Amino acid sequence: MAGRQDIRIHALAFLAGVLLIQQLPKFPSFWWSLLLIPIGFAAYRCRAFVVLLVYSLGMLWAAGVAYSVLSRTIPSELEGEDLWLTGVVVDLPHWSAQSVRFNFDVVSLAHGDTNYPSPGKIQLRWYDTTVPVQLGEKWRLRVRLKRPRGFQNPGGVDYEARLFQQRIRATGYVKPHSAIVRLSPARRHSLDRYRWRLWKFIDDALRQHPTGGIIAALAMGGRNGIEPRQWQILRSTGTAHLVAISGLHIGLAGGFGYWLGSLLWRTSGWALLRLAAPRAGAIAALVVGFVYAALAGFSIPTQRSLIMLAVVMIGVLLQRTTSISHLLAVALLAVLIWDPLAVMSPGFWLSFCAVAIIAITARSPGSATSVWWRWGYVQLSLSAGLFPLLILLFQQASLVSPIANAVAVPVVGFAVVPLTLLAIGAYSIGLLGGARLLLGIAAGVFDAIWFGLDWLASQPLSLWVQHRPATWTLLAATVGILLLFAPRGFPARWLGTLWLAPLFLLRPLPPSPGEFELSLLDVGQGLSVVVRTSEHVLVYDTGARFGPTFDLGQVALVPFLYAQGVKTVDTVIVSHGDNDHIGGMASLTKHLRVTRVLSSVPHKVSNGAHCLAGQYWRWDGVVFQILSPVTITSPRDNNASCVLKVSGEFGSVLITGDIEAPAEQALLQAYDAELPASVLVVPHHGSITSSTPAFIDAVRPQLGLVSVGHLNRYGHPHPKVRERYAERDTPVLTTAGSGAIRIHFGRGGITVYQYRLQAQRYWFAD
């Protein structure tokens, strides 16, 4: 028993060491590893130091793996340059209306006559959907690359962390050139060639089924065919995990293999004399799980799931009877040794927490013995137990997931997945007609439950959305969940509600009356500003839209507002009609209540009214004033941008949109004495056509803010514009360098927060 306790403690200690490395803003020096010598000696002399040694080994292992990934980062001097790459297409390409995106394993990289070390796996986009890029092909491409860089906003996804965890050390796009050539197809008998042909077969067989894309995702992990509305339904019902080949499906496939293998093995007396049926089933489970993971290209989530399955099945092979907590600890250690960067994935935490919750629930005594009651209780426990973690990770969780998963999980696990696996088997031995039939039946079964999922998702309270809670409230909520689901007779179970309360009640504090905050969000080459007073919220512009499924309103603005606990926006100002300012408007109005919209292009927004000079209102002691445009002419002109000044007792800000020199001159003539502001959101992203010397002199800002994309093709902010502000001793911050910039105008003065610096991690690009 003591040994089992040790493995649990050691697994947690190793995890703690790995986690510490992931919190560091800068990569540590390896000189620290010398401390392992005295720690190891102390552990040899005293068992109490063994935990410290395991903790230190976790740190060292995570640091070593992270260093090996960082070492593949491309040199900064190659960013934006024309490069020639030779490499292989890895994983299934993803097509959209304008481009095809694919991962590319680089064999060689050259710039001019100079060769550079390979960065390994990179992510490319080719703006030509007619190019027949296929999995496993070898290409010679001309590209432009940059280091991984994502938007850095409170509440948003850390895209740089996601790429780092996937070992992608550069992103870029293919540049057309006559010398681009496919060097060779996928090898004749390779796994890549088989996966590509299987993918095309499944896509063709299920093209007429509304949920065919979901079945294809279940079969191979590719998600090209899943529509945006289907994703929304899956998220709202808490069933998105069903379309990923991860822990659930690898486990189900392994269970199917175990059942089928042991069943067939029992039919032979000769076989039973040489190997027990449970051991044969375990071997079959490992084979089926391995094949299923191979179909997904051994993606990182499937590797993790396969390791967890292997730990359980090896225990069966060794005929070891052990507790679930012991198995979990061994699986945790195995996963972390295989890939310590797995802790950066939400799926890692959700997988292990889900298994732990199921284990605790299964051991809880209950008065009812009905299988259905037990199954419902497990689903309720999972939803409640994972709720705090989902809120912390995504700021949302499904309230109907117990009902949805109670039906969907057994249907998918015992019907859809086995039928899909049998279809793949039929395809592999040449029974194409049978494979089509089985795939059609699998899709038909899923279609049957899809109507129910659609109905559940349409209910008003299907999805709970709230602010991002403090991390410590997750620990308190965990205690609360354990109390609420404690066995009957456990004293004071009702206290669990008090432990849960901080998760919901502790909201981000708004500014005090008379104070206000300005947040310039990191939306790349676009603009989105949030101004918040004590009781009101204003949004100025919403970022760009890049296609039917991706816009900065959904990716940056809405998550930021949710993280701040905002569910109603009192006023939205859309400065003008350019995509980089208006593109995220639809997502904003879809997810939050908007009371009023002002714009120089009101015909492009729902229920919009003209913004005109002279409009004025006061919120909580803070004055909002529209300075421009004076008339409603020339709505397509940058100079028609709505110009807003926000003034409070402790400072002011001038937000200028994309105005250029003519509009600046008009403002000088109309408002010369009213233009001075503490902070200036620099006009037109720092374009040379704006920020005239006279305008800067009139505003006299203490700080200039520029919303700009990293290495943008326009070269914004222009060097001469930077020089103009520098000559006037006005510091300039850019979202490309600072991430989201939050400025608090309060009694303590003007305080500036740069999110990229606050959230700095060692994998961030310089």
C-alpha positions in Angstrom: 0.0 0.0 0.0 2.9 2.4 0.8 4.3 1.9 -2.7 1.0 2.8 -4.3 0.8 5.9 -2.2 4.3 6.8 -3.2 3.5 6.6 -7.0 0.6 8.9 -6.4 2.7 11.4 -4.6 5.5 11.1 -7.0 3.2 11.6 -10.0 1.8 14.8 -8.5 5.3 16.0 -7.6 6.5 15.4 -11.2 3.4 17.2 -12.5 4.2 20.2 -10.1 7.7 20.4 -11.5 6.5 20.4 -15.1 3.9 23.0 -14.3 6.4 25.4 -12.7 8.4 25.5 -15.9 5.3 26.4 -17.9 4.7 29.5 -15.6 8.1 31.0 -16.2 8.3 34.3 -18.2 11.9 33.5 -19.3 13.6 30.3 -20.0 15.8 29.2 -17.0 19.5 28.7 -17.1 20.6 25.0 -17.1 23.0 25.8 -14.4 20.1 25.3 -12.0 20.2 21.6 -12.9 23.4 21.3 -10.9 21.2 21.5 -7.8 20.1 17.9 -8.7 23.4 16.6 -7.4 22.9 17.6 -3.7 19.2 16.9 -3.9 19.9 13.4 -5.3 22.5 12.8 -2.6 20.0 13.9 0.1 17.3 11.7 -1.4 19.7 8.7 -1.3 20.3 9.4 2.4 16.7 10.3 3.4 13.5 9.2 1.8 11.8 12.5 2.7 13.9 14.1 -0.1 12.7 11.7 -2.8 9.6 13.9 -3.5 11.8 16.9 -3.9 14.0 14.9 -6.3 11.1 13.8 -8.4 9.8 17.4 -8.4 13.2 18.6 -9.6 13.3 15.9 -12.3 9.9 17.1 -13.6 11.3 20.6 -13.9 14.5 19.4 -15.6 12.6 17.2 -18.1 10.1 19.8 -19.0 12.9 22.4 -19.5 14.8 20.0 -21.6 11.9 19.2 -23.9 10.9 22.9 -24.1 14.5 23.9 -25.0 14.6 21.4 -27.8 11.4 22.9 -29.3 12.6 26.5 -28.9 15.9 25.6 -30.6 14.0 25.1 -33.8 12.7 28.6 -34.0 13.6 30.4 -37.2 16.1 33.2 -37.0 14.5 36.7 -36.8 16.3 37.9 -39.9 14.4 35.3 -42.0 11.0 36.7 -41.1 9.3 38.2 -44.1 12.0 37.1 -46.5 11.4 34.8 -49.6 12.6 31.3 -48.6 12.8 28.0 -50.4 11.6 25.0 -48.5 11.6 21.3 -49.3 9.5 19.1 -47.1 6.5 16.8 -46.7 2.8 17.6 -46.1 1.9 16.1 -42.7 -1.7 15.7 -41.5 -4.8 16.4 -43.5 -5.0 19.8 -45.3 -7.8 22.1 -44.3 -9.7 23.9 -47.1 -11.6 27.1 -46.8 -13.2 29.4 -49.5 -10.0 31.3 -50.1 -7.1 29.0 -49.2 -5.8 25.7 -48.0 -3.9 25.3 -44.7 -1.6 22.5 -44.0 1.3 21.4 -41.7 4.6 21.0 -43.5 7.6 19.0 -42.1 10.6 20.9 -43.5 13.6 18.9 -44.7 15.7 21.8 -46.0 15.4 25.6 -45.8 17.4 28.1 -47.9 17.5 31.9 -48.3 19.5 32.9 -51.4 22.6 30.7 -51.4 22.6 30.1 -47.7 21.1 27.0 -46.1 19.6 27.1 -42.6 18.7 24.4 -40.1 15.3 22.9 -40.5 12.6 24.4 -38.1 10.8 21.0 -38.2 7.1 21.3 -38.5 5.6 24.6 -39.7 2.1 25.7 -40.7 1.5 27.1 -44.2 -1.4 28.7 -46.0 -1.7 28.5 -49.8 -4.0 31.1 -51.3 -4.9 28.9 -54.2 -7.6 26.3 -53.5 -7.1 24.6 -56.9 -3.7 23.2 -55.9 -4.1 19.5 -55.2 -2.1 19.4 -51.9 -2.3 15.9 -50.5 -1.1 14.3 -47.3 2.3 12.7 -47.6 3.4 14.5 -50.7 6.9 16.1 -50.9 7.0 19.7 -52.3 9.5 22.4 -53.1 7.9 25.7 -52.1 8.7 29.4 -52.0 7.3 30.9 -48.8 7.4 33.7 -46.4 7.6 32.8 -42.7 7.4 34.4 -39.3 7.8 33.2 -35.8 4.6 32.0 -34.1 2.7 34.9 -32.9 -0.9 35.2 -31.8 -3.3 37.8 -30.4 -2.7 38.5 -26.7 -5.9 39.6 -24.9 -7.4 38.9 -21.5 -9.9 36.0 -21.9 -8.5 35.1 -25.4 -6.8 31.9 -26.5 -3.0 31.8 -26.3 -2.4 30.8 -29.9 1.4 30.9 -29.4 1.1 28.3 -26.6 -1.1 26.1 -28.8 1.5 26.2 -31.6 4.4 25.6 -29.2 2.6 22.6 -27.7 2.1 21.2 -31.2 5.9 21.8 -32.0 5.1 24.3 -34.8 7.9 26.9 -34.8 6.9 29.0 -37.8 3.8 30.1 -39.7 3.6 31.6 -43.2 2.2 31.4 -46.7 3.2 30.1 -50.1 4.2 32.7 -52.7 3.4 31.9 -56.3 6.4 31.0 -58.4 7.0 29.0 -61.5 9.7 26.8 -59.8 7.2 25.5 -57.2 7.0 21.8 -57.8 5.6 18.6 -56.3 8.7 16.4 -55.9 7.0 13.1 -55.2 3.7 11.7 -54.1 3.1 9.9 -50.8 5.0 6.5 -50.7 2.9 3.7 -52.2 2.4 1.7 -49.0 2.8 4.5 -46.5 0.3 5.3 -43.7 -0.1 8.8 -45.1 -1.2 7.5 -48.5 -3.7 5.1 -46.9 -5.1 7.9 -44.7 -5.5 10.2 -47.7 -7.3 7.7 -49.7 -9.5 6.7 -46.8 -10.3 10.3 -46.2 -11.4 10.9 -49.8 -13.5 7.7 -49.7 -15.3 8.7 -46.5 -15.8 12.3 -47.8 -17.4 10.9 -51.0 -19.5 8.3 -49.2 -21.0 10.8 -46.7 -21.3 14.0 -48.8 -25.1 13.8 -48.8 -25.5 13.3 -45.0 -25.9 16.5 -42.9 -23.6 15.1 -40.2 -21.2 13.4 -42.6 -18.4 15.8 -41.5 -18.8 14.6 -37.9 -18.6 11.0 -38.9 -15.4 11.8 -40.9 -14.0 13.5 -37.8 -14.8 10.4 -35.7 -13.1 8.2 -38.2 -9.9 10.1 -38.8 -9.8 13.2 -36.6 -10.1 15.7 -39.6 -12.6 18.4 -39.0 -12.9 20.0 -42.4 -16.5 19.0 -42.9 -18.0 20.2 -39.7 -20.0 23.4 -40.2 -19.8 26.5 -37.9 -23.4 25.9 -36.8 -22.7 22.3 -36.0 -19.7 23.4 -33.8 -22.0 25.8 -32.0 -24.5 23.0 -31.3 -21.8 20.7 -30.0 -20.4 23.4 -27.7 -23.8 24.4 -26.4 -24.6 20.7 -25.5 -21.2 19.8 -24.1 -20.7 17.2 -26.8 -17.8 18.7 -28.7 -15.6 16.0 -27.2 -17.5 13.4 -29.3 -15.9 14.6 -32.6 -12.3 14.4 -31.4 -10.3 11.1 -31.5 -9.1 11.5 -28.0 -9.5 9.8 -24.6 -13.2 8.8 -25.0 -12.9 7.3 -28.4 -9.6 5.6 -28.0 -11.0 4.1 -24.8 -14.2 3.1 -26.6 -12.2 1.6 -29.4 -10.0 -0.2 -27.0 -13.0 -1.5 -25.1 -14.6 -2.7 -28.4 -11.3 -4.5 -29.2 -11.1 -6.0 -25.8 -14.7 -7.3 -25.9 -14.4 -8.7 -29.5 -10.9 -10.1 -28.9 -11.8 -11.9 -25.7 -15.1 -13.2 -27.3 -13.4 -14.6 -30.3 -10.5 -16.1 -28.2 -13.0 -18.0 -26.1 -14.3 -19.9 -29.1 -11.0 -21.8 -29.3 -10.1 -24.3 -26.6 -6.6 -24.6 -28.0 -6.1 -20.8 -27.7 -7.5 -20.7 -24.1 -4.9 -23.3 -23.0 -2.1 -21.0 -24.1 -3.4 -17.6 -23.2 -6.2 -16.4 -21.0 -9.1 -14.6 -22.7 -8.6 -11.4 -20.7 -5.0 -11.2 -21.8 -6.0 -11.8 -25.4 -8.6 -9.1 -25.1 -6.0 -6.7 -23.7 -3.7 -7.4 -26.7 -6.7 -6.8 -29.1 -7.6 -3.6 -27.3 -4.0 -2.3 -27.7 -4.0 -3.2 -31.4 -7.4 -1.6 -32.1 -6.4 1.5 -30.1 -3.1 1.8 -31.9 -4.8 1.5 -35.3 -7.4 4.1 -34.4 -4.7 6.5 -33.2 -2.8 5.8 -36.5 -5.9 6.9 -38.4 -5.7 10.3 -36.6 -2.0 10.5 -37.6 -0.9 10.0 -34.0 -1.8 13.5 -33.1 -0.7 14.7 -29.7 -4.2 14.1 -28.0 -4.3 10.6 -29.4 -0.8 9.8 -28.2 -1.9 10.8 -24.7 -5.0 8.7 -24.9 -3.1 5.7 -26.3 -0.7 5.9 -23.4 -3.6 5.9 -20.9 -5.1 2.9 -22.6 -1.7 1.1 -22.7 -1.3 1.6 -18.9 -4.6 -0.1 -18.2 -4.1 -3.0 -20.7 -0.6 -3.7 -19.5 -2.0 -4.0 -16.0 -4.4 -6.6 -17.4 -1.6 -8.5 -19.2 0.4 -8.5 -16.0 -2.7 -9.6 -14.1 -2.2 -6.9 -11.6 -5.2 -5.9 -9.5 -4.8 -2.2 -8.5 -6.8 0.8 -7.7 -8.0 3.4 -10.3 -6.0 6.1 -8.5 -2.8 4.0 -8.9 -3.5 3.5 -12.6 -4.2 7.2 -13.0 -0.9 8.1 -11.3 1.0 5.7 -13.6 -0.8 7.0 -16.6 0.0 10.6 -15.5 3.7 9.9 -15.2 3.8 8.1 -18.5 2.0 10.9 -20.3 4.3 13.6 -18.8 7.5 11.6 -19.6 6.3 11.1 -23.1 5.2 14.8 -23.5 5.6 17.2 -20.6 4.1 20.0 -22.8 0.8 18.1 -22.6 -0.1 20.2 -19.6 -0.5 23.2 -21.9 -3.5 21.5 -23.5 -7.0 21.9 -22.0 -7.7 18.3 -23.1 -5.0 17.0 -20.8 -6.8 18.4 -17.7 -10.3 17.5 -18.9 -9.2 13.9 -19.6 -7.6 13.2 -16.3 -10.3 15.1 -14.3 -13.0 13.2 -16.1 -11.5 9.8 -15.3 -11.0 10.8 -11.7 -14.6 12.0 -11.4 -15.9 8.7 -12.9 -13.7 6.7 -10.5 -15.0 8.6 -7.5 -18.6 8.4 -8.7 -18.3 4.7 -9.4 -17.2 4.0 -5.8 -20.0 6.1 -4.3 -22.7 4.0 -2.7 -26.2 4.7 -3.9 -29.6 3.5 -2.9 -30.7 2.9 -6.4 -29.2 0.0 -8.4 -30.7 0.8 -11.8 -28.1 0.9 -14.5 -29.8 3.9 -16.0 -29.9 5.7 -12.7 -26.2 5.1 -12.3 -25.5 6.3 -15.8 -27.4 9.5 -15.3 -25.6 10.0 -12.0 -22.3 9.6 -13.7 -23.2 12.2 -16.3 -24.5 14.6 -13.7 -21.3 14.2 -11.7 -19.1 14.7 -14.8 -21.0 17.9 -15.7 -20.8 19.3 -12.2 -17.3 18.2 -11.6 -15.9 19.6 -14.8 -18.0 22.8 -14.6 -15.4 24.9 -12.6 -12.6 23.8 -14.9 -14.6 24.6 -18.1 -15.4 28.0 -16.7 -11.7 28.7 -15.9 -10.6 27.4 -19.3 -13.3 28.7 -21.6 -15.6 31.0 -19.6 -18.5 28.8 -20.5 -20.1 25.4 -19.8 -23.1 23.6 -21.0 -26.1 23.2 -18.6 -27.7 20.6 -20.7 -24.6 18.4 -21.1 -25.9 15.7 -18.6 -28.9 15.1 -20.8 -27.1 15.4 -24.1 -24.2 13.1 -23.0 -26.4 10.6 -21.3 -27.9 9.8 -24.8 -25.1 10.7 -27.1 -22.2 8.9 -25.4 -23.7 5.4 -25.5 -25.1 5.9 -29.0 -21.7 7.1 -30.3 -19.7 4.6 -28.2 -21.8 1.5 -28.9 -23.1 2.2 -32.3 -21.5 5.0 -34.3 -17.8 4.3 -33.4 -18.0 0.5 -33.9 -19.9 0.9 -37.2 -17.2 3.4 -38.3 -14.4 1.0 -37.3 -16.1 -1.9 -39.1 -16.5 0.4 -42.2 -12.8 1.2 -42.1 -12.0 -2.5 -41.8 -14.3 -3.3 -44.8 -12.6 -0.6 -46.8 -9.1 -1.9 -45.9 -9.9 -5.4 -47.3 -11.6 -4.0 -50.5 -15.3 -4.4 -49.5 -16.1 -0.8 -50.7 -19.8 -1.4 -51.0 -20.0 -2.8 -47.4 -17.9 0.1 -46.2 -20.3 2.6 -47.8 -23.3 0.8 -46.3 -21.8 0.8 -42.8 -20.8 4.5 -43.0 -24.3 5.4 -44.1 -25.8 3.5 -41.2 -23.4 5.2 -38.8 -24.3 8.6 -40.2 -28.0 7.7 -40.0 -27.7 6.8 -36.4 -25.9 10.1 -35.6 -28.5 12.0 -37.6 -31.2 10.5 -35.3 -29.7 12.0 -32.2 -28.6 15.2 -33.9 -32.2 16.5 -33.9 -32.2 16.1 -30.1 -28.9 17.9 -29.7 -30.1 20.7 -32.0 -33.2 21.1 -29.8 -31.3 21.2 -26.6 -28.8 23.7 -28.0 -31.7 26.0 -28.9 -33.0 26.3 -25.3 -32.4 29.7 -23.7 -30.3 28.4 -20.9 -28.3 25.7 -22.7 -25.0 27.5 -22.2 -23.7 29.2 -19.1 -21.3 32.1 -19.9 -19.6 34.2 -17.3 -16.5 36.1 -16.4 -13.1 34.4 -16.1 -12.7 33.5 -12.4 -9.6 33.8 -10.4 -7.6 30.6 -10.4 -7.9 30.1 -6.6 -11.7 29.9 -6.9 -11.2 26.6 -8.9 -9.7 25.0 -5.8 -12.5 26.3 -3.7 -15.1 25.1 -6.2 -13.5 21.6 -6.2 -13.9 21.4 -2.5 -17.5 22.4 -3.0 -18.2 19.8 -5.6 -16.7 17.1 -3.5 -18.9 18.1 -0.5 -22.1 18.2 -2.6 -21.4 14.8 -4.1 -20.2 13.2 -0.9 -22.0 10.0 0.2 -25.3 10.3 2.0 -24.8 10.8 5.7 -21.7 12.9 5.2 -22.1 15.9 7.6 -22.8 19.4 6.3 -22.9 18.7 2.6 -24.7 21.9 2.1 -21.5 23.8 2.8 -20.4 22.9 -0.7 -22.6 25.7 -2.0 -20.5 28.2 0.0 -17.3 26.8 -1.4 -18.8 27.2 -4.9 -19.9 30.8 -4.4 -16.6 32.6 -5.1 -16.5 31.0 -8.6 -19.7 33.0 -9.5 -19.8 36.0 -7.2 -16.2 37.4 -7.4 -16.4 39.5 -10.5 -13.7 41.9 -11.9 -14.2 45.2 -10.3 -15.4 48.0 -12.6 -13.9 51.5 -12.3 -15.2 53.7 -9.5 -17.6 56.6 -10.3 -15.6 59.3 -12.1 -12.9 56.9 -13.2 -12.8 54.9 -16.5 -10.7 52.3 -18.3 -9.6 52.1 -21.9 -8.6 48.7 -23.4 -7.0 48.7 -26.8 -7.3 45.1 -27.9 -4.8 43.2 -29.8 -6.6 42.5 -33.1 -3.7 42.7 -35.5 -4.0 45.1 -38.4 -7.3 46.5 -37.2 -8.9 48.3 -34.4 -11.1 47.5 -31.4 -11.3 49.6 -28.2 -13.4 49.1 -25.1 -14.1 52.0 -22.7 -15.6 51.0 -19.4 -17.0 53.3 -16.7 -18.6 52.4 -13.4 -21.9 51.2 -14.9 -21.5 51.4 -18.6 -19.5 49.9 -21.5 -18.7 51.3 -24.9 -17.1 49.4 -27.8 -15.3 51.4 -30.6 -14.8 49.2 -33.6 -14.7 45.4 -33.7 -11.7 44.2 -35.6 -11.6 42.4 -38.9 -13.4 39.4 -40.4 -11.3 36.8 -42.4 -13.9 34.4 -43.6 -17.3 32.8 -42.7 -15.8 31.1 -39.6 -13.2 33.5 -38.3 -13.4 37.1 -37.1 -11.8 39.2 -34.4 -15.1 39.9 -32.7 -15.5 36.3 -31.9 -11.8 35.6 -31.2 -10.7 38.7 -29.3 -13.5 41.2 -28.5 -16.3 38.9 -27.2 -13.9 36.7 -25.0 -12.5 39.9 -23.5 -15.9 41.3 -22.6 -17.0 37.9 -21.1 -13.7 37.8 -19.1 -14.7 41.2 -17.7 -18.1 40.1 -16.8 -19.8 42.2 -19.4 -23.0 40.9 -21.0 -24.5 44.2 -22.3 -22.8 46.9 -24.4 -24.4 50.2 -24.0 -23.0 51.8 -27.1 -21.1 50.5 -30.1 -19.3 52.9 -32.4 -18.3 51.6 -35.8 -15.9 54.3 -37.1 -16.3 53.5 -40.8 -16.9 50.6 -43.2 -13.4 49.1 -43.7 -13.3 45.4 -42.8 -10.6 45.8 -40.2 -13.0 48.0 -38.2 -16.4 46.5 -38.8 -15.6 42.8 -39.4 -16.4 41.6 -35.9 -19.7 43.4 -35.5 -21.9 40.4 -36.3 -20.2 38.2 -33.7 -20.5 41.0 -31.1 -24.3 41.4 -31.6 -24.8 37.6 -31.7 -23.2 37.0 -28.3 -24.0 40.2 -26.3 -26.9 42.6 -26.0 -26.1 45.9 -27.7 -28.3 48.9 -26.8 -27.2 51.5 -29.3 -25.0 51.6 -32.5 -23.5 54.7 -34.0 -21.5 54.7 -37.2 -20.5 56.7 -40.3 -21.9 53.8 -42.3 -25.2 53.0 -40.4 -26.6 51.2 -43.4 -23.9 48.5 -42.9 -24.9 47.7 -39.3 -28.2 46.6 -37.8 -30.2 49.4 -36.1 -27.4 51.9 -36.7 -27.6 55.6 -36.4 -25.2 58.3 -37.8 -22.4 59.4 -35.6 -22.1 63.2 -36.0 -20.1 66.0 -34.5 -21.9 67.5 -31.5 -23.3 64.2 -30.1 -22.6 64.2 -26.4 -23.5 62.1 -23.3 -22.3 61.5 -19.7 -21.9 58.2 -18.0 -20.9 58.0 -14.3 -19.1 61.3 -14.3 -17.3 60.6 -17.6 -18.0 62.7 -20.7 -18.3 61.2 -24.2 -18.2 63.5 -27.2 -18.3 62.9 -31.0 -16.0 65.4 -32.7 -16.3 64.2 -36.3 -17.6 63.8 -39.0 -19.4 67.1 -39.3 -21.7 65.8 -42.1 -22.8 62.5 -43.4 -21.1 62.7 -46.8 -18.3 60.5 -48.2 -19.0 57.4 -46.0 -16.3 55.4 -47.9 -13.6 57.8 -47.0 -11.2 57.2 -44.1 -11.8 60.8 -43.1 -15.4 60.0 -42.4 -14.4 58.0 -39.4 -16.2 58.7 -36.1 -13.8 60.6 -33.8 -14.5 60.1 -30.1 -13.1 62.0 -27.1 -13.6 60.5 -23.6 -12.9 62.9 -20.7 -12.9 62.3 -17.0 -11.6 64.0 -13.9 -8.4 62.0 -14.1 -7.6 62.1 -17.8 -8.9 61.9 -21.3 -8.4 59.9 -24.5 -8.9 60.7 -28.2 -9.9 57.8 -30.5 -9.5 58.7 -34.1 -10.3 55.7 -36.3 -8.6 56.0 -39.7 -8.7 59.7 -40.2 -5.9 61.2 -42.4 -4.4 64.7 -42.8 -7.6 66.4 -44.2 -9.7 65.3 -41.3 -7.0 66.2 -38.8 -6.9 69.7 -40.3 -10.7 70.0 -40.0 -10.5 69.0 -36.3 -7.8 71.6 -35.7 -10.0 74.3 -37.2 -13.1 73.2 -35.3 -11.8 72.1 -31.9 -8.3 73.5 -31.5 -8.8 74.2 -27.7 -10.6 70.9 -27.1 -8.2 68.5 -28.7 -5.6 68.1 -26.0 -5.9 64.5 -24.5 -3.8 62.5 -22.1 -3.8 59.5 -24.5 -4.1 59.4 -28.3 -5.1 56.3 -30.2 -2.9 57.2 -33.2 -4.8 57.8 -36.4 -4.9 55.1 -39.2 -2.5 52.7 -37.4 0.4 55.1 -37.7 0.1 55.6 -41.5 2.3 58.3 -43.1 -0.9 60.0 -44.3 -1.9 60.8 -40.7 -0.4 62.2 -37.5 0.6 65.5 -39.0 2.9 67.5 -36.8 0.3 70.2 -36.3 -2.2 67.6 -35.1 0.2 66.0 -32.6 1.1 69.5 -31.3 -2.6 70.3 -30.8 -3.4 67.0 -29.0 -0.2 67.0 -26.9 -0.7 63.4 -25.8 1.3 61.9 -22.9 1.1 58.5 -24.6 0.3 57.3 -28.1 -1.3 53.9 -28.8 -1.1 52.1 -32.2 -3.3 49.1 -33.1 -1.1 47.3 -35.6 -0.3 43.8 -36.8 3.1 42.2 -36.3 5.2 42.6 -39.4 2.2 44.0 -41.3 2.7 44.5 -45.0 2.0 48.3 -44.7 5.0 48.9 -42.5 2.8 50.6 -39.8 3.6 52.5 -37.8 5.6 54.4 -40.4 9.2 55.3 -39.2 8.6 59.0 -39.9 5.4 58.9 -37.8 7.4 57.3 -34.9 10.0 60.0 -35.3 7.3 62.7 -35.1 6.1 61.4 -31.7 9.7 60.8 -30.5 10.6 64.5 -31.3 7.8 65.5 -28.9 8.9 63.1 -26.2 5.6 61.1 -26.6 6.1 57.4 -26.0 4.3 55.1 -28.4 3.0 51.6 -27.6 1.8 49.1 -30.2 -0.5 46.2 -29.8 2.0 44.1 -31.9 4.6 44.6 -29.1 2.4 45.0 -26.0 -0.6 42.8 -26.8 -3.8 44.3 -25.3 -3.1 47.7 -23.7 -5.3 48.7 -20.7 -5.1 52.2 -19.3 -6.9 53.1 -16.0 -7.7 56.7 -15.5 -8.2 57.0 -11.7 -7.4 58.8 -8.6 -3.9 57.4 -8.5 -3.2 58.8 -12.0 -2.9 57.1 -15.3 -1.8 53.5 -15.0 -0.8 51.5 -18.1 -0.9 47.7 -18.3 0.6 45.7 -21.2 -0.9 42.3 -21.4 1.9 40.6 -23.4 4.3 41.6 -20.6 1.9 40.6 -17.8 1.2 37.2 -19.3 4.8 36.7 -20.6 5.8 33.1 -21.0 9.2 31.7 -22.2 7.7 30.6 -25.5 6.5 34.1 -26.6 8.1 35.4 -29.7 10.4 38.4 -29.2 
